[in-house]
Amino acid sequence: MSEVLVAYATKMGGTKGIAEAIAARIRAASHEVTVMDAADVKSVEPYKAVVLGSALYAARWRPEAVKFLKRNAPALARKPVWLFHSGPLGAEVEPQKAPRKVRELAARIGAEQPTTFGGRVTPENAVGFLARKMAQGPMAGDHRDWDAIDLWAYKIAEHLVSAR
Ligand SMILES: Cc1cc2nc3c(=O)[nH]c(=O)nc-3n(C[C@H](O)[C@H](O)[C@H](O)COP(=O)(O)O)c2cc1C
């Protein structure tokens, strides 16, 4: 069983890509990492540490990510947990405040509030009418900052090494 779980909630795949990049960085520091859709995680008990990320839609987290946090809150409170969300489109990524429920759950499990990474809306990946419309507009593109993601994951890997 892996030491670290990286769980994600996505609609168009962008957040899954971020989760995979985070996992790759942590793996490079010799940790075993499982990357999984948050909806498919049966239990977090086997893991020593957990990373959870959700896509942002209308300022909300995906329901499966919120469910994951709620359902596993008691177990997550006993482990190091890192949260992120992905959404903002455009060159300047403003940190996004998490929805109230997520802020409360983060506080309850003793995790820091979610870090914000840019998102992606492209014609190739758009799912749904609004996304397809946005994919034709000025905010279209892949705004995921791989350097920022890598640095964040690197800090997690460092923390895990020092906790060994
Ligand atoms: C209908 C719609 C609503 C969105 N609402 C938000 C939002 O409230 N805040 C935000 O930062 N990004 C928002 N976005 C951008 C998405 O979060 C971004 O495209 C993200 O990368 C999607 O992640 P996914 O590919 O994992 O589903 C929205 C996108 C769409 C299509």
The ligand as an SDF file (V2000), in Angstrom:
LIG
                    3D

 31 33  0  0  0  0  0  0  0  0999 V2000
  -19.0400   26.6120  -16.1270 C   0  0  0  0  0  0  0  0  0  0  0  0
  -17.7160   26.9070  -15.5100 C   0  0  0  0  0  0  0  0  0  0  0  0
  -17.6400   27.5580  -14.2940 C   0  0  0  0  0  0  0  0  0  0  0  0
  -16.3930   27.8460  -13.7180 C   0  0  0  0  0  0  0  0  0  0  0  0
  -16.3470   28.5030  -12.5200 N   0  0  0  0  0  0  0  0  0  0  0  0
  -15.1390   28.8140  -11.9800 C   0  0  0  0  0  0  0  0  0  0  0  0
  -15.0490   29.5170  -10.7290 C   0  0  0  0  0  0  0  0  0  0  0  0
  -16.0450   29.8380  -10.0930 O   0  0  0  0  0  0  0  0  0  0  0  0
  -13.8210   29.8260  -10.2510 N   0  0  0  0  0  0  0  0  0  0  0  0
  -12.6770   29.4770  -10.9150 C   0  0  0  0  0  0  0  0  0  0  0  0
  -11.5870   29.7930  -10.4480 O   0  0  0  0  0  0  0  0  0  0  0  0
  -12.7260   28.7720  -12.0830 N   0  0  0  0  0  0  0  0  0  0  0  0
  -13.9290   28.4440  -12.6250 C   0  0  0  0  0  0  0  0  0  0  0  0
  -13.9930   27.7570  -13.8010 N   0  0  0  0  0  0  0  0  0  0  0  0
  -12.7540   27.2990  -14.4380 C   0  0  0  0  0  0  0  0  0  0  0  0
  -12.4900   25.8360  -14.1050 C   0  0  0  0  0  0  0  0  0  0  0  0
  -12.3020   25.6720  -12.7280 O   0  0  0  0  0  0  0  0  0  0  0  0
  -11.2490   25.3660  -14.8610 C   0  0  0  0  0  0  0  0  0  0  0  0
  -11.5950   25.2340  -16.2010 O   0  0  0  0  0  0  0  0  0  0  0  0
  -10.6830   24.0710  -14.2980 C   0  0  0  0  0  0  0  0  0  0  0  0
   -9.4170   23.8230  -14.8620 O   0  0  0  0  0  0  0  0  0  0  0  0
  -11.6060   22.9080  -14.5370 C   0  0  0  0  0  0  0  0  0  0  0  0
  -11.0630   21.7890  -13.9210 O   0  0  0  0  0  0  0  0  0  0  0  0
  -11.3140   20.3080  -14.4450 P   0  0  0  0  0  0  0  0  0  0  0  0
  -10.7420   20.2460  -15.8410 O   0  0  0  0  0  0  0  0  0  0  0  0
  -10.5570   19.4610  -13.5120 O   0  0  0  0  0  0  0  0  0  0  0  0
  -12.7850   20.0480  -14.4220 O   0  0  0  0  0  0  0  0  0  0  0  0
  -15.2180   27.4560  -14.3860 C   0  0  0  0  0  0  0  0  0  0  0  0
  -15.3020   26.7710  -15.5930 C   0  0  0  0  0  0  0  0  0  0  0  0
  -16.5230   26.4980  -16.1630 C   0  0  0  0  0  0  0  0  0  0  0  0
  -16.5700   25.7670  -17.4680 C   0  0  0  0  0  0  0  0  0  0  0  0
  1  2  1  0
  2  3  1  0
  2 30  2  0
  3  4  2  0
  4  5  1  0
  4 28  1  0
  5  6  2  0
  6  7  1  0
  6 13  1  0
  7  8  2  0
  7  9  1  0
  9 10  1  0
 10 11  2  0
 10 12  1  0
 12 13  2  0
 13 14  1  0
 14 15  1  0
 14 28  1  0
 15 16  1  0
 16 17  1  0
 16 18  1  0
 18 19  1  0
 18 20  1  0
 20 21  1  0
 20 22  1  0
 22 23  1  0
 23 24  1  0
 24 25  2  0
 24 26  1  0
 24 27  1  0
 28 29  2  0
 29 30  1  0
 30 31  1  0
M  END
$$$$
